Amino acid sequence: MPQHTIDLPTGTLHYREAGPADGPVVVLVHGFLVDDTLWADIPERLADRGLHTLAPTWPLGAHRTAMSAGADLSPRGIARIVVSFLDRLGLTDVTLVGNDTGGAVSQLVLDEDPSRVARVVLTNCDAFDTFPPFPFNLLFRLARHPWAARAVLQTMRPAALRNSPLGFGWLVKRPLTAAETRGWLAPYLSDAGVRRDVAAFARAWRASDLAEADTWLPRFTSPVLLCWAPEDRFFRIGLAHRLAETLPDARLVEIPDARAFVALDQPARLADEIAGFVGVGAGS
């Protein structure tokens, strides 16, 4: 799948791109300490349905190139980077797909500037007073101190620990492979600039950043699809129900046999739901 870079005022982003340039546009927004591979082969699956899919690695801790010094990497700053990415590439009528922290960022985009966003898909993610759920709020607080966070994350170099419940294991239902998660922590552990970026995000983060989302989400009257794994113990199904009640045109679909990282557990099902939502139909 083609890899590209793009220079924005805040720094350089890397992104994968698949599908016809004139197809309906889908932009994927992953969460904290993961990269574009969180989406597995969903970009290729959507490309097979004629969708123009872009999967950037956002500056949330697994990015390959540190951002410019002084870049606004607060949660709202990341949302503005998403808007800048859409603007720079001239993308319109976009379907924005968010997971985990990326779902929080996608909701903030709807308050910052939704002019290029036609519809939104939210999988298990932060919402309202859950940003993030325990114990990940402790990780956000730890990330304010790069030396301490690096010492803790160094212990996750062995795949057995990295993929265990002490690492990413509780976020998926199926076993993770070493290859799937190897690249998620490597940039943070090896690049002081990336650690600086993560600290900037964590220091600017406030647990209350989404607390007033019920004042801006009702302004987004375009369609929203909530693809939620009810077995997830962190982003519980009650969040999806509350989002469905708050957004004017929202529909909830439950995806079984999955946890927070729905794209890794059920890529075929999620790709089918996205494609059907955009209106190109499900694939085989």
ZAKOL-655560 format. One line per 4 residues: for each residue z, y, x of N, C-alpha, C. Coordinates in nm, 2 decimals. Layout:
// residues N
Z/Y/X/Z/Y/X/Z/Y/X | ... $
***
This chain:
// residues 284
0.00/-0.12/0.08/0.00/0.00/0.00/0.00/0.12/0.09 | -0.09/0.22/0.07/-0.10/0.34/0.15/0.03/0.41/0.17 | 0.06/0.45/0.29/0.18/0.54/0.32/0.13/0.68/0.36 | 0.20/0.78/0.30/0.16/0.91/0.33/0.28/0.99/0.37 $
0.26/1.11/0.43/0.37/1.21/0.44/0.32/1.34/0.38 | 0.42/1.42/0.34/0.39/1.55/0.29/0.50/1.65/0.34 | 0.45/1.77/0.38/0.54/1.87/0.44/0.58/1.97/0.32 | 0.71/1.97/0.29/0.76/2.06/0.19/0.85/2.17/0.27 $
0.88/2.28/0.20/0.97/2.38/0.27/1.10/2.32/0.32 | 1.15/2.21/0.26/1.27/2.15/0.30/1.26/2.05/0.41 | 1.13/2.00/0.44/1.11/1.90/0.54/1.00/1.81/0.50 | 0.99/1.70/0.58/0.88/1.60/0.56/0.93/1.48/0.47 $
0.85/1.45/0.37/0.88/1.33/0.29/0.77/1.22/0.32 | 0.82/1.10/0.32/0.73/0.98/0.32/0.71/0.92/0.18 | 0.59/0.88/0.15/0.58/0.82/0.01/0.47/0.72/0.01 | 0.48/0.62/-0.08/0.38/0.52/-0.10/0.30/0.57/-0.22 $
0.17/0.53/-0.23/0.09/0.57/-0.34/0.00/0.45/-0.37 | -0.02/0.43/-0.50/-0.10/0.32/-0.55/-0.17/0.36/-0.68 | -0.29/0.30/-0.70/-0.36/0.32/-0.83/-0.46/0.43/-0.82 | -0.54/0.44/-0.92/-0.65/0.54/-0.92/-0.60/0.69/-0.93 $
-0.66/0.77/-0.85/-0.62/0.91/-0.85/-0.63/0.98/-0.98 | -0.71/0.93/-1.07/-0.73/1.00/-1.20/-0.65/0.93/-1.31 | -0.57/0.83/-1.27/-0.49/0.76/-1.37/-0.36/0.84/-1.41 | -0.30/0.80/-1.52/-0.17/0.86/-1.56/-0.07/0.85/-1.44 $
0.00/0.96/-1.42/0.09/0.97/-1.30/0.23/0.93/-1.33 | 0.28/0.84/-1.24/0.42/0.80/-1.24/0.48/0.83/-1.11 | 0.60/0.89/-1.11/0.67/0.93/-0.99/0.81/0.86/-1.00 | 0.85/0.79/-0.89/0.97/0.71/-0.89/1.08/0.78/-0.81 $
1.20/0.78/-0.86/1.31/0.85/-0.80/1.43/0.75/-0.78 | 1.44/0.70/-0.65/1.55/0.61/-0.62/1.68/0.68/-0.60 | 1.79/0.60/-0.57/1.92/0.65/-0.55/1.97/0.66/-0.41 | 2.10/0.67/-0.40/2.17/0.69/-0.27/2.16/0.57/-0.18 $
2.13/0.60/-0.05/2.13/0.49/0.06/2.03/0.38/0.03 | 1.92/0.41/-0.04/1.81/0.32/-0.05/1.68/0.40/-0.03 | 1.57/0.33/-0.02/1.44/0.40/0.00/1.34/0.35/-0.10 | 1.22/0.38/-0.08/1.11/0.35/-0.18/1.10/0.20/-0.21 $
1.15/0.11/-0.12/1.14/-0.03/-0.14/1.23/-0.08/-0.25 | 1.32/0.01/-0.29/1.41/-0.02/-0.41/1.32/-0.06/-0.53 | 1.20/-0.01/-0.54/1.11/-0.03/-0.65/1.03/-0.16/-0.63 | 1.05/-0.23/-0.53/0.98/-0.36/-0.51/0.83/-0.34/-0.52 $
0.77/-0.43/-0.60/0.62/-0.42/-0.62/0.58/-0.35/-0.75 | 0.67/-0.27/-0.81/0.64/-0.20/-0.93/0.52/-0.11/-0.91 | 0.51/-0.03/-0.80/0.39/0.06/-0.78/0.26/-0.02/-0.79 | 0.26/-0.14/-0.73/0.14/-0.22/-0.73/0.11/-0.27/-0.87 $
0.22/-0.32/-0.94/0.20/-0.37/-1.08/0.15/-0.26/-1.17 | 0.20/-0.13/-1.15/0.15/-0.02/-1.23/0.01/0.02/-1.19 | -0.02/0.01/-1.07/-0.16/0.04/-1.02/-0.26/-0.06/-1.08 | -0.22/-0.18/-1.10/-0.31/-0.28/-1.16/-0.34/-0.25/-1.31 $
-0.25/-0.17/-1.37/-0.27/-0.12/-1.51/-0.34/0.01/-1.52 | -0.38/0.07/-1.40/-0.45/0.19/-1.39/-0.37/0.32/-1.38 | -0.24/0.30/-1.34/-0.15/0.41/-1.33/-0.15/0.46/-1.18 | -0.15/0.59/-1.17/-0.14/0.65/-1.03/0.01/0.67/-1.00 $
0.06/0.58/-0.92/0.20/0.57/-0.89/0.24/0.61/-0.75 | 0.34/0.70/-0.75/0.39/0.75/-0.62/0.54/0.72/-0.61 | 0.57/0.66/-0.49/0.71/0.62/-0.47/0.76/0.68/-0.34 | 0.81/0.81/-0.35/0.86/0.87/-0.23/1.00/0.81/-0.18 $
1.03/0.83/-0.05/1.16/0.81/-0.01/1.23/0.95/0.00 | 1.32/0.97/-0.09/1.39/1.10/-0.11/1.50/1.11/0.00 | 1.54/1.24/0.03/1.64/1.25/0.14/1.78/1.22/0.08 | 1.81/1.10/0.06/1.93/1.05/0.00/2.00/0.94/0.09 $
1.96/0.94/0.22/2.03/0.86/0.32/1.96/0.75/0.38 | 1.84/0.71/0.33/1.76/0.61/0.39/1.62/0.67/0.43 | 1.61/0.80/0.44/1.49/0.87/0.47/1.46/0.86/0.62 | 1.33/0.85/0.66/1.29/0.83/0.79/1.30/0.96/0.88 $
1.28/1.07/0.82/1.27/1.20/0.89/1.38/1.29/0.83 | 1.46/1.34/0.92/1.57/1.44/0.88/1.50/1.56/0.82 | 1.57/1.62/0.72/1.52/1.75/0.66/1.54/1.87/0.75 | 1.48/1.98/0.72/1.50/2.10/0.80/1.65/2.14/0.79 $
1.70/2.20/0.90/1.83/2.25/0.91/1.85/2.35/0.80 | 1.96/2.34/0.73/1.99/2.44/0.62/1.93/2.41/0.49 | 1.85/2.30/0.48/1.79/2.27/0.35/1.89/2.24/0.25 | 1.87/2.29/0.12/1.96/2.26/0.01/1.94/2.12/-0.03 $
2.04/2.04/0.00/2.04/1.89/-0.03/2.15/1.86/-0.13 | 2.20/1.96/-0.20/2.29/1.93/-0.31/2.21/1.85/-0.42 | 2.28/1.79/-0.52/2.21/1.72/-0.62/2.10/1.81/-0.69 | 2.13/1.93/-0.72/2.03/2.02/-0.77/1.92/2.05/-0.67 $
1.96/2.06/-0.54/1.86/2.08/-0.44/1.77/1.97/-0.43 | 1.82/1.85/-0.44/1.73/1.73/-0.44/1.63/1.74/-0.56 | 1.69/1.78/-0.68/1.60/1.79/-0.80/1.49/1.89/-0.77 | 1.52/2.00/-0.70/1.42/2.10/-0.67/1.32/2.05/-0.57 $
1.36/1.96/-0.48/1.27/1.89/-0.39/1.17/1.80/-0.47 | 1.22/1.74/-0.58/1.13/1.66/-0.66/1.03/1.75/-0.73 | 1.07/1.87/-0.78/0.98/1.96/-0.84/0.88/2.01/-0.74 | 0.93/2.04/-0.62/0.84/2.09/-0.51/0.73/1.98/-0.48 $
0.77/1.86/-0.47/0.68/1.75/-0.45/0.57/1.75/-0.56 | 0.61/1.76/-0.68/0.51/1.76/-0.79/0.42/1.88/-0.78 | 0.48/1.99/-0.75/0.40/2.12/-0.73/0.30/2.11/-0.62 | 0.35/2.06/-0.50/0.26/2.05/-0.38/0.14/1.96/-0.40 $
0.16/1.85/-0.48/0.05/1.76/-0.50/-0.03/1.80/-0.63 | 0.02/1.90/-0.70/-0.05/1.94/-0.82/-0.05/1.83/-0.93 | 0.06/1.76/-0.94/0.08/1.65/-1.04/0.12/1.71/-1.17 | 0.05/1.67/-1.28/0.09/1.71/-1.41/0.10/1.59/-1.50 $
0.16/1.61/-1.62/0.17/1.51/-1.72/0.24/1.39/-1.66 | 0.35/1.41/-1.58/0.41/1.31/-1.50/0.51/1.23/-1.58 | 0.51/1.10/-1.56/0.62/1.01/-1.60/0.72/1.00/-1.49 | 0.84/1.05/-1.50/0.94/1.05/-1.40/1.03/0.93/-1.43 $
1.05/0.84/-1.33/1.13/0.72/-1.34/1.25/0.73/-1.25 | 1.37/0.73/-1.30/1.49/0.74/-1.22/1.58/0.62/-1.23 | 1.65/0.59/-1.12/1.75/0.48/-1.11/1.87/0.53/-1.03 | 1.99/0.49/-1.07/2.11/0.51/-0.99/2.12/0.67/-0.97 $
2.15/0.71/-0.85/2.15/0.86/-0.83/2.02/0.93/-0.86 | 1.91/0.85/-0.85/1.78/0.91/-0.89/1.77/0.94/-1.03 | 1.85/0.87/-1.12/1.85/0.90/-1.26/1.92/1.04/-1.28 | 2.03/1.06/-1.20/2.10/1.19/-1.21/2.01/1.30/-1.17 $
1.93/1.28/-1.06/1.84/1.38/-1.01/1.73/1.41/-1.11 | 1.68/1.30/-1.18/1.58/1.32/-1.28/1.63/1.40/-1.40 | 1.76/1.38/-1.43/1.81/1.46/-1.54/1.83/1.61/-1.50 | 1.86/1.63/-1.37/1.87/1.77/-1.32/1.73/1.83/-1.32 $
1.63/1.76/-1.29/1.49/1.81/-1.29/1.46/1.87/-1.43 | 1.51/1.80/-1.53/1.49/1.85/-1.67/1.55/1.98/-1.70 | 1.66/2.02/-1.62/1.72/2.15/-1.64/1.66/2.25/-1.54 | 1.61/2.20/-1.43/1.56/2.30/-1.33/1.42/2.34/-1.37 $
1.33/2.25/-1.38/1.19/2.28/-1.42/1.11/2.15/-1.46 | 1.11/2.13/-1.59/1.04/2.01/-1.64/0.89/2.03/-1.68 | 0.84/2.14/-1.63/0.70/2.18/-1.68/0.60/2.08/-1.64 | 0.61/2.00/-1.54/0.51/1.90/-1.50/0.55/1.76/-1.55 $
0.66/1.75/-1.62/0.71/1.62/-1.67/0.68/1.60/-1.81 | 0.60/1.49/-1.84/0.56/1.47/-1.98/0.65/1.37/-2.05 | 0.71/1.28/-1.97/0.80/1.18/-2.02/0.89/1.12/-1.91 | 1.00/1.06/-1.95/1.10/1.02/-1.85/1.14/0.87/-1.88 $
1.16/0.79/-1.78/1.22/0.66/-1.79/1.35/0.66/-1.71 | 1.46/0.63/-1.77/1.58/0.62/-1.70/1.63/0.47/-1.70 | 1.65/0.41/-1.59/1.71/0.28/-1.58/1.86/0.31/-1.55 | 1.94/0.21/-1.53/2.08/0.22/-1.51/2.11/0.33/-1.41 $
2.18/0.44/-1.45/2.20/0.55/-1.37/2.33/0.63/-1.41 | 2.36/0.73/-1.33/2.46/0.83/-1.36/2.43/0.91/-1.49 | 2.53/0.95/-1.56/2.52/1.04/-1.67/2.65/1.09/-1.71 | 2.65/1.22/-1.76/2.77/1.29/-1.81/2.88/1.29/-1.71 $
2.99/1.23/-1.75/3.11/1.23/-1.66/3.11/1.11/-1.56 | 3.01/1.03/-1.56/3.00/0.92/-1.46/2.90/0.96/-1.35 | 2.95/1.02/-1.25/2.86/1.06/-1.14/2.94/1.07/-1.01 | 2.93/0.96/-0.93/2.89/0.83/-0.97/3.01/0.75/-1.02 $
2.99/0.62/-1.06/3.10/0.54/-1.11/3.19/0.50/-0.99 | 3.31/0.47/-1.02/3.40/0.41/-0.92/3.34/0.27/-0.88 | 3.34/0.23/-0.75/3.40/0.29/-0.64/3.30/0.38/-0.56 | 3.18/0.41/-0.61/3.08/0.48/-0.53/3.12/0.63/-0.52 $
3.21/0.68/-0.60/3.26/0.81/-0.58/3.34/0.82/-0.45 | 3.40/0.71/-0.41/3.47/0.71/-0.28/3.37/0.71/-0.16 | 3.26/0.64/-0.18/3.16/0.64/-0.08/3.10/0.78/-0.06 | 3.08/0.86/-0.17/3.03/0.99/-0.17/3.13/1.08/-0.09 $
3.26/1.06/-0.11/3.36/1.14/-0.04/3.37/1.10/0.11 | 3.35/0.97/0.13/3.35/0.93/0.27/3.23/0.99/0.35 | 3.11/1.00/0.28/2.99/1.05/0.34/3.00/1.19/0.38 | 3.10/1.27/0.34/3.13/1.40/0.38/3.16/1.41/0.53 $
3.20/1.29/0.58/3.25/1.28/0.72/3.17/1.18/0.80 | 3.06/1.23/0.86/2.96/1.14/0.92/3.02/1.04/1.02 | 3.11/1.08/1.10/3.17/0.99/1.20/3.24/0.87/1.13 | 3.32/0.90/1.02/3.39/0.80/0.95/3.29/0.71/0.87 $
3.20/0.77/0.81/3.10/0.69/0.73/3.02/0.60/0.82 | 2.98/0.65/0.93/2.90/0.57/1.03/2.98/0.45/1.07 | 3.11/0.47/1.10/3.19/0.36/1.14/3.20/0.25/1.04 | 3.22/0.29/0.91/3.23/0.20/0.80/3.09/0.12/0.78 $
2.98/0.20/0.78/2.85/0.14/0.75/2.81/0.05/0.87 | 2.86/0.08/0.99/2.82/-0.01/1.10/2.86/-0.15/1.08 | 2.97/-0.17/1.00/3.02/-0.31/0.97/2.92/-0.38/0.88 | 2.82/-0.31/0.82/2.73/-0.37/0.73/2.60/-0.41/0.80 $
2.59/-0.40/0.93/2.47/-0.44/1.00/2.44/-0.59/0.97 | 2.54/-0.68/0.97/2.50/-0.82/0.94/2.46/-0.83/0.79 | 2.35/-0.90/0.77/2.30/-0.91/0.63/2.40/-0.98/0.54 | 2.48/-1.07/0.59/2.58/-1.14/0.51/2.68/-1.04/0.45 $
2.72/-0.94/0.52/2.81/-0.84/0.47/2.73/-0.73/0.38 | 2.61/-0.69/0.44/2.54/-0.59/0.37/2.50/-0.63/0.23 | 2.47/-0.76/0.21/2.42/-0.81/0.08/2.53/-0.87/0.00 | 2.65/-0.86/0.05/2.77/-0.92/-0.03/2.82/-0.81/-0.13 $
2.92/-0.85/-0.21/2.98/-0.75/-0.30/3.04/-0.63/-0.23 | 3.07/-0.65/-0.10/3.12/-0.53/-0.02/3.01/-0.43/0.01 | 2.88/-0.47/0.00/2.77/-0.39/0.02/2.69/-0.36/-0.10 | 2.57/-0.41/-0.10/2.48/-0.39/-0.22/2.48/-0.51/-0.32 $
2.56/-0.61/-0.29/2.55/-0.73/-0.37/2.58/-0.72/-0.52 | 2.67/-0.63/-0.56/2.71/-0.62/-0.70/2.60/-0.54/-0.78 | 2.51/-0.48/-0.71/2.41/-0.40/-0.77/2.29/-0.48/-0.82 | 2.28/-0.61/-0.78/2.17/-0.69/-0.83/2.23/-0.82/-0.88 $
2.15/-0.89/-0.96/2.20/-1.02/-1.01/2.16/-1.14/-0.92 | 2.04/-1.12/-0.87/1.98/-1.23/-0.78/2.03/-1.20/-0.64 | 2.02/-1.30/-0.55/2.05/-1.28/-0.41/1.95/-1.18/-0.34 | 2.00/-1.09/-0.26/1.91/-1.01/-0.18/1.88/-1.08/-0.05 $
1.76/-1.05/0.01/1.73/-1.10/0.14/1.76/-0.99/0.25 | 1.78/-1.04/0.37/1.81/-0.95/0.48/1.70/-0.85/0.49 | 1.57/-0.89/0.48/1.46/-0.79/0.49/1.46/-0.68/0.39 | 1.51/-0.71/0.27/1.51/-0.62/0.16/1.60/-0.50/0.19 $
1.71/-0.52/0.25/1.81/-0.42/0.27/1.82/-0.37/0.41 | 1.75/-0.43/0.51/1.76/-0.39/0.65/1.73/-0.24/0.67 | 1.63/-0.19/0.60/1.59/-0.05/0.62/1.67/0.05/0.55 | 1.76/0.01/0.46/1.83/0.10/0.38/1.94/0.17/0.46 $
2.00/0.10/0.55/2.11/0.16/0.63/2.06/0.21/0.77 | 1.95/0.16/0.82/1.91/0.18/0.96/1.89/0.33/0.99 | 1.83/0.41/0.90/1.81/0.55/0.93/1.95/0.63/0.95 | 2.04/0.59/0.86/2.17/0.66/0.87/2.24/0.62/1.00 $
2.24/0.50/1.03/2.31/0.45/1.15/2.24/0.50/1.28 | 2.11/0.53/1.28/2.04/0.56/1.40/2.01/0.71/1.42 | 2.02/0.79/1.32/1.96/0.92/1.32/2.07/1.02/1.28 | 2.12/1.10/1.38/2.22/1.20/1.35/2.18/1.31/1.25 $
2.05/1.33/1.24/1.99/1.43/1.15/2.00/1.37/1.00 | 1.98/1.25/0.99/1.99/1.19/0.86/2.14/1.19/0.81 | 2.23/1.16/0.91/2.37/1.17/0.87/2.41/1.31/0.83 | 2.36/1.41/0.90/2.38/1.55/0.87/2.33/1.57/0.72 $
2.22/1.52/0.69/2.16/1.54/0.55/2.25/1.48/0.45 | 2.30/1.36/0.48/2.38/1.29/0.38/2.51/1.36/0.36 | 2.57/1.41/0.47/2.69/1.49/0.46/2.67/1.62/0.38 | 2.55/1.68/0.40/2.53/1.80/0.32/2.52/1.77/0.17 $
2.46/1.66/0.14/2.45/1.61/0.00/2.59/1.59/-0.06 | 2.67/1.51/0.02/2.80/1.47/-0.03/2.90/1.59/-0.04 | 2.89/1.68/0.05/2.98/1.80/0.05/2.94/1.89/-0.07 | 2.82/1.89/-0.11/2.77/1.98/-0.22/2.79/1.91/-0.36 $
2.80/1.78/-0.35/2.82/1.70/-0.48/2.95/1.73/-0.54 | 2.95/1.74/-0.68/3.07/1.75/-0.76/3.06/1.64/-0.87 | 3.17/1.58/-0.89/3.17/1.47/-1.00/3.13/1.53/-1.13 | 3.15/1.66/-1.15/3.12/1.73/-1.27/2.97/1.78/-1.28 $
2.89/1.75/-1.19/2.75/1.80/-1.19/2.67/1.77/-1.31 | 2.70/1.66/-1.38/2.63/1.62/-1.50/2.72/1.64/-1.62 | 2.84/1.70/-1.61/2.93/1.70/-1.72/2.87/1.78/-1.84 | 2.79/1.88/-1.81/2.73/1.96/-1.91/2.59/1.93/-1.95 $
2.55/1.80/-1.91/2.41/1.76/-1.94/2.38/1.76/-2.09 | 2.48/1.75/-2.17/2.45/1.75/-2.32/2.41/1.89/-2.36 | 2.42/1.99/-2.28/2.37/2.13/-2.31/2.22/2.15/-2.28 | 2.17/2.07/-2.18/2.03/2.09/-2.14/1.94/1.97/-2.18 $
2.00/1.85/-2.19/1.91/1.74/-2.22/1.85/1.75/-2.36 | 1.92/1.81/-2.46/1.85/1.82/-2.59/1.73/1.92/-2.59 | 1.72/2.00/-2.49/1.60/2.09/-2.48/1.47/2.01/-2.44 | 1.49/1.89/-2.38/1.38/1.81/-2.34/1.34/1.72/-2.46 $
1.23/1.77/-2.53/1.19/1.70/-2.66/1.08/1.60/-2.64 | 1.03/1.58/-2.52/0.93/1.48/-2.49/1.00/1.34/-2.49 | 0.92/1.23/-2.49/0.97/1.10/-2.50/1.05/1.05/-2.38 | 1.16/0.98/-2.40/1.24/0.92/-2.30/1.26/0.77/-2.33 $
1.24/0.69/-2.23/1.26/0.55/-2.24/1.38/0.51/-2.16 | 1.48/0.45/-2.22/1.60/0.40/-2.14/1.59/0.25/-2.13 | 1.56/0.21/-2.00/1.55/0.06/-1.97/1.68/0.02/-1.90 | 1.77/-0.04/-1.98/1.91/-0.06/-1.93/1.95/-0.20/-1.92 $
2.01/-0.24/-1.81/2.06/-0.38/-1.79/2.21/-0.38/-1.84 | 2.23/-0.44/-1.96/2.37/-0.44/-2.01/2.47/-0.51/-1.93 | 2.43/-0.60/-1.84/2.52/-0.68/-1.75/2.57/-0.60/-1.64 | 2.52/-0.48/-1.61/2.57/-0.39/-1.50/2.71/-0.35/-1.53 $
2.80/-0.37/-1.44/2.94/-0.34/-1.45/2.97/-0.19/-1.41 | 2.88/-0.12/-1.35/2.90/0.01/-1.31/2.84/0.12/-1.40 | 2.71/0.11/-1.42/2.65/0.20/-1.52/2.64/0.13/-1.65 | 2.75/0.14/-1.73/2.76/0.06/-1.85/2.67/0.10/-1.96 $
2.65/0.01/-2.05/2.55/0.03/-2.16/2.59/0.15/-2.25 | 2.72/0.18/-2.25/2.77/0.30/-2.33/2.70/0.43/-2.28 | 2.67/0.44/-2.15/2.60/0.56/-2.10/2.46/0.57/-2.16 | 2.40/0.45/-2.17/2.26/0.45/-2.23/2.27/0.50/-2.38 $
2.37/0.45/-2.45/2.38/0.48/-2.59/2.41/0.63/-2.61 | 2.49/0.69/-2.52/2.52/0.83/-2.53/2.39/0.91/-2.49 | 2.32/0.87/-2.39/2.19/0.94/-2.36/2.10/0.93/-2.48 | 2.09/0.82/-2.54/2.00/0.80/-2.66/2.04/0.90/-2.77 $
2.17/0.92/-2.78/2.21/1.01/-2.89/2.19/1.15/-2.85 | 2.19/1.19/-2.73/2.18/1.32/-2.68/2.03/1.37/-2.67 | 1.94/1.29/-2.62/1.80/1.32/-2.61/1.73/1.31/-2.74 | 1.65/1.41/-2.78/1.59/1.42/-2.91/1.49/1.30/-2.94 $
1.42/1.25/-2.84/1.32/1.15/-2.86/1.34/1.04/-2.76 | 1.45/0.96/-2.77/1.48/0.86/-2.68/1.48/0.72/-2.75 | 1.44/0.62/-2.67/1.44/0.48/-2.72/1.51/0.39/-2.61 | 1.60/0.31/-2.65/1.67/0.22/-2.56/1.61/0.08/-2.57 $
1.58/0.02/-2.45/1.54/-0.12/-2.44/1.64/-0.18/-2.34 | 1.70/-0.29/-2.38/1.79/-0.37/-2.30/1.72/-0.47/-2.22 | 1.75/-0.48/-2.09/1.68/-0.57/-2.00/1.78/-0.67/-1.95 | 1.78/-0.80/-2.00/1.88/-0.90/-1.96/1.85/-0.95/-1.81 $
1.95/-1.02/-1.77/1.94/-1.09/-1.63/1.91/-0.99/-1.52 | 1.98/-0.88/-1.53/1.97/-0.77/-1.43/2.10/-0.69/-1.42 | 2.11/-0.62/-1.31/2.22/-0.53/-1.29/2.16/-0.39/-1.26 | 2.24/-0.31/-1.18/2.20/-0.17/-1.16/2.06/-0.15/-1.11 $
2.02/-0.23/-1.01/1.89/-0.22/-0.95/1.79/-0.31/-1.03 | 1.76/-0.26/-1.15/1.68/-0.33/-1.24/1.54/-0.37/-1.18 | 1.49/-0.27/-1.10/1.36/-0.29/-1.04/1.35/-0.42/-0.95 | 1.46/-0.45/-0.89/1.47/-0.57/-0.80/1.49/-0.69/-0.88 $
1.57/-0.69/-0.98/1.60/-0.81/-1.06/1.48/-0.84/-1.16 | 1.42/-0.74/-1.22/1.32/-0.77/-1.32/1.20/-0.67/-1.31 | 1.13/-0.69/-1.19/1.02/-0.59/-1.17/0.91/-0.61/-1.27 | 0.87/-0.73/-1.31/0.76/-0.75/-1.41/0.80/-0.69/-1.54 $
0.92/-0.71/-1.59/0.96/-0.66/-1.72/0.97/-0.51/-1.71 | 1.02/-0.45/-1.61/1.03/-0.30/-1.60/0.89/-0.24/-1.59 | 0.80/-0.30/-1.51/0.66/-0.25/-1.51/0.60/-0.26/-1.64 | 0.62/-0.36/-1.72/0.56/-0.38/-1.85/0.61/-0.27/-1.94 $
0.74/-0.24/-1.93/0.80/-0.14/-2.02/0.74/0.00/-1.99 | 0.73/0.03/-1.86/0.68/0.16/-1.82/0.54/0.18/-1.86 | 0.46/0.07/-1.84/0.31/0.08/-1.87/0.30/0.10/-2.02 | 0.37/0.02/-2.10/0.36/0.03/-2.24/0.41/0.17/-2.29 $
0.51/0.23/-2.23/0.56/0.36/-2.26/0.46/0.47/-2.24 | 0.39/0.45/-2.12/0.29/0.55/-2.09/0.16/0.54/-2.18 | 0.14/0.41/-2.23/0.04/0.39/-2.33/-0.08/0.32/-2.27 | -0.06/0.25/-2.16/-0.18/0.17/-2.11/-0.16/0.02/-2.14 $
-0.05/-0.02/-2.20/-0.03/-0.16/-2.24/0.03/-0.24/-2.13 | 0.09/-0.35/-2.17/0.15/-0.44/-2.07/0.05/-0.52/-2.00 | 0.09/-0.56/-1.88/0.00/-0.65/-1.80/0.02/-0.79/-1.82 | -0.05/-0.88/-1.75/-0.04/-1.02/-1.77/0.07/-1.07/-1.68 $
***
